[in-house]
């Protein structure tokens, strides 16, 4: 839907649509939400833009509240959208944390296995060193005797 089509639908001027979109952009919390999309020289509304503009202009026609009161309503809508987005981010972070914990458990098991192998190798090295010492011990006794 273009800006002109939206203006015709709501019975307002295109300038009013642009003004409302500017107001929506100033109160939005998430910078990733785009209300308009430029295709060539024509500005089109995104789904988010249509929804927000619909809420804004419908409320404007039927509402006798002041501008500040309407702005408060828009802020509330944005806060709900932000809360939903934050919940999604939290869910994704929890999933990632669960994967990281599982990976950490696997690494801890691997470290424990390697520590056991290192202890065994150290013990074997000590046994071999002791055998070498005992094997060369008779040679040291002969040299002392000479």
FINUMAR-147050 format. One record per residue: residue in one letter; x, y, z of N, C-alpha, C in turn. Coordinates in steps of 0.2 Angstrom, whole numbers, plus 5000, padded with zeros to 4 digits. Layout:
aXYZXYZXYZ/...
This chain:
x500449945000500050005000500550065000/x500350114996500750174995500450225000/x500850275001500650335005500050365003/x499950374996499350404993498750364995/x498850294994498250244995498050245002/x498550255007498350255014498050315015/x498250375013497950435014497150435011/x497050405005496450405003495950355007/x496250305009495850255014495650285020/x496050325023495850355030495550425029/x495550455023495250515022495650575024/x496350565024496750615026497250635020/x497650685021498150705016498750665016/x499150655011499750615012500250645017/x500150715017500650745022500450725029/x499850715031499650685037499850615039/x499850575033500150515034500950515036/x501250555032501950565033502050595040/x501650645043501750665049501650615055/x501150575054501050515058501550465059/x501850455053502450405052503050435056/x503150505055503650535059503550525066/x502950545068502850535076502950465078/x502750415074502850345076503550325076/x503950355072504650345072505050375078/x504750425080505050455086504950425093/x504350385093504150355099504350275099/x504550255093504750175093505350165097/x505350105100505950085104506450045100/x506150005095506549955091506749995084/x507450005083507650035077507649985071/x507449925072507449875067506749875063/x506249905067505649905064505649965058/x505449945052505349995047504650005045/x504350065045503650075043503550085036/x504150115032504050125025504650095021/x504550085015505050055011504950095004/x505550115002505550154995505650104990/x505250104985505350064978505350114973/x505950134970505950184965505850254968/x505350284966505150354968504550344973/x504250284973503650284977503750254984/x503450284989503550254996502950214998/x503150155000502650105002502650095009/x502050075012502050055019502249985020/x502649965025502749895027502149875031/x502149805032501549775036501549815043/x502149825046502149855053501949935052/x502049965046501850035045501050035044/x500849985041500049985040499749975047/x499949925051499649915057499749975062/x500350005062500450065066500050125064/x500050135057499650195055498850185056/x498650125055497950105056497750125063/x498150095068498050115075498050185076/x498550225073498550295074498050335071/x497850325065497350365061496650345063/x496550285065495850255067495750295074/x496250285078496150315085496050395084/x496450425079496350495078495650515076/x495350475072494650495069494150485075/x494250435079493750425084493850445091/x494450475091494750495098494750565099/x494550585105494550655106495050675111/x495550625113496050645117496550695114/x496950715119497450765117498050725113/x498450765110499050735106499450695111/x499650725117500050695122499750625124/x499050625125498750565127498750515122/x498750535116498750485110499450455110/x499950505111500650485111500850435116/x500450445122500550395127500350325125/x499750325122499450255119499950225114/x500250265110500750245105501350215109/x501550245114502150225118501950155121/x501350145123501150085127501150035121/x500950045115500949995110501649975109/x502150025108502850015107503149975112/x502949985119503249955124503049875124/x502349865122502149795121502549755116/x502649795110503049765105503749755107/x504049795111504749785113504749735118/x504249725123504249675128504149605124/x503749605119503749535115504449525112/x504749575109505449565106505949545111/x505849575117506349555122506249485125/x505549465125505449395127505749345122/x505649365115505949315110506749315111/x507049375112507749375113507949335119/x507549335124507649295130507649225129/x507149205125507049135124507649105120/x507849145115508449125111509049125115/x509149175120509749165124509749105128/x509149095131509049035135509248965131/x509048965125509148905121509948905120/x510248955118510948965117511348945124/x511048965129511348945136511348875137/x510748845135510748775136511248735132/x511248755126511748725121512448735124/x512648795127513348805129513448765136/x512948755140513048715146513148645144/x512748615139512948545137513648545134/x513848585130514548585128515048595133/x514848635138515348635144515348565148/x514848535148514848465152515248415148/x515148425141515548375137516348395138/x516448455138517148475139517448455146/x517048465151517248445157517348365158/x516948325155517048255154517648235151/x517848275145518448265142519048275146/x519048335149519548355154519648305159/x519148275162519248225167519548165164/x519348145159519648085155520448095154/x520548155152521248175150521648175157/x521348205162521748205168521848135171/x521348085170521548025172522047985168/x522048005162522647975157523248005159/x523248065161523948105163524148075169/x523748055174523948025180524247955179/x523947925175524147855173524847855170/x524947905165525547915162526147935166/x525947975171526448005176526647945180/x526147905182526347845186526847795183/x526647785176527047735172527747765171/x527747835170528447865169528847855176/x528547865181528947855188529147785189/x528747735187528947665187529547655182/x529547675176530047665171530647705174/x530647755177531247795180531547755185/x531147725189531347685195531747625192/x531447595187531747535184532447545181/x532447605178533147625175533647635181/x533447665186533847675192534147615194/x533747565195533947495198534347455193/x534247465187534647435182535347455182/x535447525183536147545183536447555189/x536047535195536347535201536947485202/x536947425199537547385200538147415196/x538147455191538647485188538947535192/x538547575196538847625201539247595206/x538947535209539347495214540047475212/x540047455206540747425203541247485202/x540947545200541447595199541647625206/x541347615211541547645218542047595221/x541947535219542447485222543147485218/x543147515213543747515209544247565212/
